């Protein structure tokens, strides 16, 4: 791994989050690293990260946030800090899947390493030219989708729109992706969440 220059930070996707945290700490030496590893990263952990970030540093300090799940509340509380970190602070977020992270978090930090064990579903829809007939067909195909499958599908939709179709998402579309993850966590009806997402692309053509 090449020496990392101080930036805002980045995201790593890894199936073994804890092992990746330990590996990164070793690779970053002699830079100082502070690790926050949790099964589920919650608001109290985010507050501890904020406190750590504002401890003055004379050289680069890496704050590593590793978790199998990140609550939406915790992520939202860190958005400003991730976008404008204090001097000499760089963040590294480690998650087993991109779908754990809000679109607004992913828009602020580049994903530098993707675990090859995680793949996205192939979605045939071209989001840059979607029409109502395709929307109806898509929703009908996923009428009985489960919550866990819906989360993966939302991630695949994001990948298709941004990576494959190379769209620059509007603020509304980014907000809808964030909202989709939160609504699914709250056990909202998956088809309704998918409809909200896909319709934003029809309206903003």
Steps between C-alpha positions, in 0.01 A plus 500: 500500500639838402534776758178691527509876471273698730158547338145497628509122517358203317284189527616140493264209434614177669320187615721462810471849648698437818793341316502788251514751788806325644664477159452870426646601838819308416518638146461860618791490747676721602186715471275485802169316459200494731255215439128497577383145429139407580250237395246779455630858477255723690466866597700458822790364296470791257526744793820329615638536147421871498680547833804314370504697175526833680804400706775714347764314298836618366507233227245285321281282719276238346165430664374160393130422529429133452162334545273234356211748515482880521181666622367784287491734800870441571596556137298820470666636814842455336425651158639848569807354672569267206465786252710749699727305737727684745862561399712182469202268538410236239211257530488141378162327507497121475176314425416155362268657242442840341127469569574555871607855421277790406535644153599833657789330680610324181482829311745659746759221517640302206488121510860391447473126548206273429494142630447277197270271701231767476332546166199699396199364316478563129218749439382527140341844540684799354431772759591774253209401270244335728127527424181414685461163328842393631412628846181294507684189379780546755261541793291202388813281484590596857152504650584235762860596572630453856666772709852354471459452125363854468812645662718316251278616215524864615879464498485353149277786384752750632784314327310483171412870505841633606751249364332349194280788382749760631229729632574787737222460755298801605462597865151348496625172360782479757251577776270229367776240516576602859130493583461156339749339738338666801150399395604139446658499846164619633329210321322711241347309210793425263298555182398849617865586570606376157221700337616818672855445374426407142238771447754771581686401182186525285408844633847646455577382150 
